């Protein structure tokens, strides 16, 4: 025989999972907003090099100007 409390336990488990996922989604969106506000304020970046300026880059950009 099945226990009558089993469906309630399942529901409470699913409610907990839903609440946890919503909390994680809220934290994720909060960190994105924080990063965006830091970029807008002009704070220093991590120093990551996005590209290296080489002779090829200089020639390419010079060709665009001509």
Gaussian input, Z-matrix of N, CA and C with variables (Angstrom, degrees):
# hf/3-21g

backbone

0 1
 N
 C     1     B1
 C     2     B2     1     A1
 N     3     B3     2     A2     1     D1
 C     4     B4     3     A3     2     D2
 C     5     B5     4     A4     3     D3
 N     6     B6     5     A5     4     D4
 C     7     B7     6     A6     5     D5
 C     8     B8     7     A7     6     D6
 N     9     B9     8     A8     7     D7
 C    10    B10     9     A9     8     D8
 C    11    B11    10    A10     9     D9
 N    12    B12    11    A11    10    D10
 C    13    B13    12    A12    11    D11
 C    14    B14    13    A13    12    D12
 N    15    B15    14    A14    13    D13
 C    16    B16    15    A15    14    D14
 C    17    B17    16    A16    15    D15
 N    18    B18    17    A17    16    D16
 C    19    B19    18    A18    17    D17
 C    20    B20    19    A19    18    D18
 N    21    B21    20    A20    19    D19
 C    22    B22    21    A21    20    D20
 C    23    B23    22    A22    21    D21
 N    24    B24    23    A23    22    D22
 C    25    B25    24    A24    23    D23
 C    26    B26    25    A25    24    D24
 N    27    B27    26    A26    25    D25
 C    28    B28    27    A27    26    D26
 C    29    B29    28    A28    27    D27
 N    30    B30    29    A29    28    D28
 C    31    B31    30    A30    29    D29
 C    32    B32    31    A31    30    D30
 N    33    B33    32    A32    31    D31
 C    34    B34    33    A33    32    D32
 C    35    B35    34    A34    33    D33
 N    36    B36    35    A35    34    D34
 C    37    B37    36    A36    35    D35
 C    38    B38    37    A37    36    D36
 N    39    B39    38    A38    37    D37
 C    40    B40    39    A39    38    D38
 C    41    B41    40    A40    39    D39
 N    42    B42    41    A41    40    D40
 C    43    B43    42    A42    41    D41
 C    44    B44    43    A43    42    D42
 N    45    B45    44    A44    43    D43
 C    46    B46    45    A45    44    D44
 C    47    B47    46    A46    45    D45
 N    48    B48    47    A47    46    D46
 C    49    B49    48    A48    47    D47
 C    50    B50    49    A49    48    D48
 N    51    B51    50    A50    49    D49
 C    52    B52    51    A51    50    D50
 C    53    B53    52    A52    51    D51
 N    54    B54    53    A53    52    D52
 C    55    B55    54    A54    53    D53
 C    56    B56    55    A55    54    D54
 N    57    B57    56    A56    55    D55
 C    58    B58    57    A57    56    D56
 C    59    B59    58    A58    57    D57
 N    60    B60    59    A59    58    D58
 C    61    B61    60    A60    59    D59
 C    62    B62    61    A61    60    D60
 N    63    B63    62    A62    61    D61
 C    64    B64    63    A63    62    D62
 C    65    B65    64    A64    63    D63
 N    66    B66    65    A65    64    D64
 C    67    B67    66    A66    65    D65
 C    68    B68    67    A67    66    D66
 N    69    B69    68    A68    67    D67
 C    70    B70    69    A69    68    D68
 C    71    B71    70    A70    69    D69
 N    72    B72    71    A71    70    D70
 C    73    B73    72    A72    71    D71
 C    74    B74    73    A73    72    D72
 N    75    B75    74    A74    73    D73
 C    76    B76    75    A75    74    D74
 C    77    B77    76    A76    75    D75
 N    78    B78    77    A77    76    D76
 C    79    B79    78    A78    77    D77
 C    80    B80    79    A79    78    D78
 N    81    B81    80    A80    79    D79
 C    82    B82    81    A81    80    D80
 C    83    B83    82    A82    81    D81
 N    84    B84    83    A83    82    D82
 C    85    B85    84    A84    83    D83
 C    86    B86    85    A85    84    D84
 N    87    B87    86    A86    85    D85
 C    88    B88    87    A87    86    D86
 C    89    B89    88    A88    87    D87
 N    90    B90    89    A89    88    D88
 C    91    B91    90    A90    89    D89
 C    92    B92    91    A91    90    D90
 N    93    B93    92    A92    91    D91
 C    94    B94    93    A93    92    D92
 C    95    B95    94    A94    93    D93
 N    96    B96    95    A95    94    D94
 C    97    B97    96    A96    95    D95
 C    98    B98    97    A97    96    D96
 N    99    B99    98    A98    97    D97
 C   100   B100    99    A99    98    D98
 C   101   B101   100   A100    99    D99
 N   102   B102   101   A101   100   D100
 C   103   B103   102   A102   101   D101
 C   104   B104   103   A103   102   D102
 N   105   B105   104   A104   103   D103
 C   106   B106   105   A105   104   D104
 C   107   B107   106   A106   105   D105
 N   108   B108   107   A107   106   D106
 C   109   B109   108   A108   107   D107
 C   110   B110   109   A109   108   D108
 N   111   B111   110   A110   109   D109
 C   112   B112   111   A111   110   D110
 C   113   B113   112   A112   111   D111
 N   114   B114   113   A113   112   D112
 C   115   B115   114   A114   113   D113
 C   116   B116   115   A115   114   D114
 N   117   B117   116   A116   115   D115
 C   118   B118   117   A117   116   D116
 C   119   B119   118   A118   117   D117
 N   120   B120   119   A119   118   D118
 C   121   B121   120   A120   119   D119
 C   122   B122   121   A121   120   D120
 N   123   B123   122   A122   121   D121
 C   124   B124   123   A123   122   D122
 C   125   B125   124   A124   123   D123
 N   126   B126   125   A125   124   D124
 C   127   B127   126   A126   125   D125
 C   128   B128   127   A127   126   D126
 N   129   B129   128   A128   127   D127
 C   130   B130   129   A129   128   D128
 C   131   B131   130   A130   129   D129
 N   132   B132   131   A131   130   D130
 C   133   B133   132   A132   131   D131
 C   134   B134   133   A133   132   D132
 N   135   B135   134   A134   133   D133
 C   136   B136   135   A135   134   D134
 C   137   B137   136   A136   135   D135
 N   138   B138   137   A137   136   D136
 C   139   B139   138   A138   137   D137
 C   140   B140   139   A139   138   D138
 N   141   B141   140   A140   139   D139
 C   142   B142   141   A141   140   D140
 C   143   B143   142   A142   141   D141
 N   144   B144   143   A143   142   D142
 C   145   B145   144   A144   143   D143
 C   146   B146   145   A145   144   D144
 N   147   B147   146   A146   145   D145
 C   148   B148   147   A147   146   D146
 C   149   B149   148   A148   147   D147
 N   150   B150   149   A149   148   D148
 C   151   B151   150   A150   149   D149
 C   152   B152   151   A151   150   D150
 N   153   B153   152   A152   151   D151
 C   154   B154   153   A153   152   D152
 C   155   B155   154   A154   153   D153
 N   156   B156   155   A155   154   D154
 C   157   B157   156   A156   155   D155
 C   158   B158   157   A157   156   D156
 N   159   B159   158   A158   157   D157
 C   160   B160   159   A159   158   D158
 C   161   B161   160   A160   159   D159
 N   162   B162   161   A161   160   D160
 C   163   B163   162   A162   161   D161
 C   164   B164   163   A163   162   D162
 N   165   B165   164   A164   163   D163
 C   166   B166   165   A165   164   D164
 C   167   B167   166   A166   165   D165
 N   168   B168   167   A167   166   D166
 C   169   B169   168   A168   167   D167
 C   170   B170   169   A169   168   D168
 N   171   B171   170   A170   169   D169
 C   172   B172   171   A171   170   D170
 C   173   B173   172   A172   171   D171
 N   174   B174   173   A173   172   D172
 C   175   B175   174   A174   173   D173
 C   176   B176   175   A175   174   D174
 N   177   B177   176   A176   175   D175
 C   178   B178   177   A177   176   D176
 C   179   B179   178   A178   177   D177
 N   180   B180   179   A179   178   D178
 C   181   B181   180   A180   179   D179
 C   182   B182   181   A181   180   D180
 N   183   B183   182   A182   181   D181
 C   184   B184   183   A183   182   D182
 C   185   B185   184   A184   183   D183
 N   186   B186   185   A185   184   D184
 C   187   B187   186   A186   185   D185
 C   188   B188   187   A187   186   D186
 N   189   B189   188   A188   187   D187
 C   190   B190   189   A189   188   D188
 C   191   B191   190   A190   189   D189
 N   192   B192   191   A191   190   D190
 C   193   B193   192   A192   191   D191
 C   194   B194   193   A193   192   D192
 N   195   B195   194   A194   193   D193
 C   196   B196   195   A195   194   D194
 C   197   B197   196   A196   195   D195

   B1=1.4590
   B2=1.5164
   B3=1.3068
   B4=1.4510
   B5=1.5210
   B6=1.2776
   B7=1.4529
   B8=1.5273
   B9=1.3253
   B10=1.4677
   B11=1.5307
   B12=1.3190
   B13=1.4629
   B14=1.5257
   B15=1.3212
   B16=1.4663
   B17=1.5263
   B18=1.3330
   B19=1.4726
   B20=1.5324
   B21=1.3370
   B22=1.4646
   B23=1.5250
   B24=1.3397
   B25=1.4547
   B26=1.5238
   B27=1.3075
   B28=1.4637
   B29=1.5197
   B30=1.3298
   B31=1.4624
   B32=1.5206
   B33=1.3229
   B34=1.4644
   B35=1.5285
   B36=1.3298
   B37=1.4618
   B38=1.5272
   B39=1.3285
   B40=1.4657
   B41=1.5254
   B42=1.3244
   B43=1.4653
   B44=1.5229
   B45=1.3263
   B46=1.4578
   B47=1.5139
   B48=1.3319
   B49=1.4645
   B50=1.5229
   B51=1.3173
   B52=1.4602
   B53=1.5219
   B54=1.3167
   B55=1.4591
   B56=1.5242
   B57=1.3192
   B58=1.4648
   B59=1.5109
   B60=1.3276
   B61=1.4654
   B62=1.5262
   B63=1.3083
   B64=1.4697
   B65=1.5227
   B66=1.3256
   B67=1.4632
   B68=1.5278
   B69=1.3151
   B70=1.4614
   B71=1.5214
   B72=1.3195
   B73=1.4642
   B74=1.5320
   B75=1.3165
   B76=1.4615
   B77=1.5130
   B78=1.3333
   B79=1.4625
   B80=1.5193
   B81=1.3187
   B82=1.4646
   B83=1.5233
   B84=1.3115
   B85=1.4628
   B86=1.5273
   B87=1.3122
   B88=1.4585
   B89=1.5043
   B90=1.3294
   B91=1.4597
   B92=1.5147
   B93=1.3118
   B94=1.4666
   B95=1.5210
   B96=1.3182
   B97=1.4625
   B98=1.5172
   B99=1.3206
   B100=1.4547
   B101=1.5112
   B102=1.3226
   B103=1.4579
   B104=1.5174
   B105=1.3164
   B106=1.4573
   B107=1.5307
   B108=1.3152
   B109=1.4620
   B110=1.5213
   B111=1.3412
   B112=1.4585
   B113=1.5200
   B114=1.3336
   B115=1.4573
   B116=1.5237
   B117=1.3241
   B118=1.4594
   B119=1.5228
   B120=1.3230
   B121=1.4511
   B122=1.5177
   B123=1.3192
   B124=1.4511
   B125=1.5100
   B126=1.3236
   B127=1.4542
   B128=1.5180
   B129=1.3054
   B130=1.4620
   B131=1.5242
   B132=1.3210
   B133=1.4546
   B134=1.5163
   B135=1.3100
   B136=1.4609
   B137=1.5191
   B138=1.3104
   B139=1.4502
   B140=1.5174
   B141=1.3099
   B142=1.4567
   B143=1.5267
   B144=1.3120
   B145=1.4582
   B146=1.5304
   B147=1.3105
   B148=1.4552
   B149=1.5207
   B150=1.3140
   B151=1.4667
   B152=1.5133
   B153=1.2936
   B154=1.4600
   B155=1.5190
   B156=1.2988
   B157=1.4611
   B158=1.5331
   B159=1.2952
   B160=1.4635
   B161=1.5189
   B162=1.3000
   B163=1.4616
   B164=1.5196
   B165=1.3332
   B166=1.4605
   B167=1.5244
   B168=1.3489
   B169=1.4619
   B170=1.5202
   B171=1.3102
   B172=1.4677
   B173=1.5219
   B174=1.3266
   B175=1.4706
   B176=1.5289
   B177=1.3122
   B178=1.4569
   B179=1.5146
   B180=1.3444
   B181=1.4604
   B182=1.5225
   B183=1.3084
   B184=1.4547
   B185=1.5195
   B186=1.3374
   B187=1.4736
   B188=1.5229
   B189=1.3195
   B190=1.4668
   B191=1.5182
   B192=1.3101
   B193=1.4557
   B194=1.5196
   B195=1.3264
   B196=1.4822
   B197=1.4936
   A1=110.44
   A2=114.44
   A3=119.16
   A4=110.33
   A5=113.54
   A6=120.77
   A7=108.60
   A8=117.31
   A9=120.72
   A10=111.62
   A11=118.03
   A12=121.20
   A13=112.25
   A14=117.44
   A15=120.39
   A16=112.78
   A17=121.18
   A18=119.27
   A19=112.35
   A20=117.59
   A21=119.89
   A22=110.22
   A23=116.14
   A24=119.77
   A25=110.56
   A26=116.46
   A27=120.20
   A28=110.78
   A29=115.72
   A30=119.09
   A31=111.32
   A32=116.09
   A33=118.60
   A34=110.21
   A35=116.94
   A36=119.79
   A37=110.12
   A38=117.33
   A39=120.64
   A40=111.47
   A41=116.50
   A42=119.40
   A43=110.54
   A44=116.45
   A45=120.47
   A46=112.05
   A47=115.91
   A48=119.78
   A49=110.82
   A50=117.13
   A51=121.29
   A52=110.76
   A53=116.55
   A54=120.01
   A55=110.75
   A56=116.67
   A57=120.05
   A58=112.36
   A59=116.18
   A60=118.61
   A61=111.28
   A62=117.21
   A63=119.66
   A64=110.93
   A65=116.22
   A66=119.29
   A67=110.45
   A68=117.24
   A69=120.14
   A70=111.56
   A71=116.79
   A72=119.98
   A73=110.29
   A74=116.66
   A75=120.42
   A76=112.00
   A77=116.40
   A78=119.82
   A79=111.32
   A80=116.24
   A81=119.89
   A82=110.75
   A83=117.63
   A84=119.46
   A85=110.56
   A86=117.34
   A87=120.58
   A88=112.14
   A89=117.60
   A90=119.74
   A91=111.01
   A92=117.82
   A93=120.20
   A94=110.42
   A95=116.47
   A96=119.81
   A97=110.43
   A98=116.92
   A99=120.85
   A100=111.83
   A101=116.71
   A102=120.25
   A103=110.88
   A104=116.84
   A105=120.11
   A106=110.34
   A107=117.08
   A108=119.08
   A109=110.58
   A110=118.18
   A111=120.07
   A112=110.85
   A113=116.65
   A114=120.44
   A115=110.50
   A116=116.90
   A117=120.27
   A118=111.29
   A119=117.18
   A120=120.56
   A121=111.74
   A122=117.30
   A123=120.54
   A124=113.75
   A125=117.46
   A126=119.54
   A127=109.76
   A128=116.07
   A129=121.94
   A130=110.51
   A131=114.61
   A132=120.30
   A133=109.31
   A134=115.95
   A135=120.84
   A136=112.40
   A137=119.10
   A138=121.74
   A139=112.35
   A140=116.82
   A141=120.66
   A142=109.29
   A143=116.71
   A144=121.72
   A145=107.91
   A146=116.05
   A147=120.46
   A148=112.03
   A149=117.54
   A150=121.63
   A151=107.99
   A152=115.34
   A153=120.40
   A154=108.09
   A155=115.00
   A156=119.32
   A157=108.30
   A158=115.28
   A159=121.16
   A160=109.17
   A161=115.20
   A162=120.60
   A163=110.71
   A164=117.23
   A165=120.56
   A166=111.39
   A167=116.51
   A168=119.87
   A169=110.61
   A170=116.32
   A171=119.31
   A172=111.46
   A173=117.11
   A174=119.65
   A175=111.04
   A176=117.38
   A177=120.66
   A178=110.87
   A179=117.18
   A180=119.46
   A181=111.84
   A182=116.86
   A183=119.74
   A184=110.35
   A185=117.55
   A186=120.22
   A187=111.26
   A188=117.75
   A189=120.30
   A190=111.72
   A191=117.11
   A192=121.78
   A193=112.35
   A194=116.86
   A195=120.45
   A196=112.34
   D1=145.25
   D2=-179.72
   D3=-86.16
   D4=147.07
   D5=177.56
   D6=-79.24
   D7=135.44
   D8=-178.74
   D9=-70.98
   D10=-20.09
   D11=179.74
   D12=-80.30
   D13=-12.66
   D14=-176.72
   D15=-60.48
   D16=-45.63
   D17=177.68
   D18=-62.04
   D19=-35.33
   D20=178.68
   D21=-66.39
   D22=-38.99
   D23=178.51
   D24=-64.72
   D25=-40.27
   D26=178.59
   D27=-63.94
   D28=-42.86
   D29=179.74
   D30=-63.84
   D31=-42.83
   D32=-179.45
   D33=-65.80
   D34=-36.08
   D35=176.61
   D36=-63.76
   D37=-45.82
   D38=179.93
   D39=-65.12
   D40=-37.73
   D41=177.10
   D42=-63.96
   D43=-39.91
   D44=177.82
   D45=-64.34
   D46=-41.61
   D47=177.73
   D48=-63.54
   D49=-41.82
   D50=178.88
   D51=-63.82
   D52=-44.71
   D53=179.73
   D54=-63.62
   D55=-40.16
   D56=178.96
   D57=-64.96
   D58=-42.06
   D59=179.89
   D60=-68.11
   D61=-35.48
   D62=176.61
   D63=-66.59
   D64=-38.10
   D65=178.27
   D66=-64.75
   D67=-42.97
   D68=178.05
   D69=-64.28
   D70=-39.42
   D71=178.14
   D72=-64.33
   D73=-38.11
   D74=177.93
   D75=-65.42
   D76=-40.50
   D77=177.44
   D78=-65.64
   D79=-40.67
   D80=-179.28
   D81=-64.44
   D82=-42.40
   D83=-179.49
   D84=-70.17
   D85=-31.12
   D86=178.05
   D87=-67.34
   D88=-38.10
   D89=179.30
   D90=-70.83
   D91=-34.03
   D92=177.20
   D93=-64.34
   D94=-42.34
   D95=179.44
   D96=-64.80
   D97=-37.65
   D98=178.80
   D99=-64.58
   D100=-42.19
   D101=178.55
   D102=-65.84
   D103=-39.57
   D104=-179.90
   D105=-65.20
   D106=-40.27
   D107=-179.35
   D108=-69.00
   D109=-34.06
   D110=176.79
   D111=-64.40
   D112=-40.98
   D113=-179.90
   D114=-66.12
   D115=-37.57
   D116=179.48
   D117=-67.75
   D118=-33.70
   D119=-178.39
   D120=-77.01
   D121=-10.77
   D122=177.22
   D123=80.49
   D124=27.77
   D125=179.07
   D126=-69.61
   D127=159.61
   D128=-177.22
   D129=-64.18
   D130=141.08
   D131=177.36
   D132=-81.98
   D133=174.09
   D134=-176.19
   D135=-73.51
   D136=-3.82
   D137=-179.97
   D138=87.35
   D139=15.30
   D140=-179.81
   D141=-69.52
   D142=132.01
   D143=179.29
   D144=-86.75
   D145=118.59
   D146=-178.02
   D147=-86.40
   D148=-31.22
   D149=175.06
   D150=-157.99
   D151=161.35
   D152=176.93
   D153=-107.42
   D154=135.26
   D155=179.72
   D156=-81.46
   D157=109.71
   D158=-179.64
   D159=-114.65
   D160=175.62
   D161=178.67
   D162=-61.19
   D163=-36.74
   D164=178.56
   D165=-62.57
   D166=-41.69
   D167=177.36
   D168=-62.88
   D169=-45.25
   D170=-179.43
   D171=-60.35
   D172=-43.40
   D173=178.94
   D174=-65.22
   D175=-40.80
   D176=-179.98
   D177=-62.26
   D178=-49.19
   D179=-179.35
   D180=-66.99
   D181=-32.92
   D182=175.83
   D183=-66.27
   D184=-38.14
   D185=178.79
   D186=-65.59
   D187=-29.91
   D188=177.08
   D189=-70.50
   D190=-32.86
   D191=-179.23
   D192=-74.58
   D193=-28.82
   D194=-176.55
   D195=-75.67

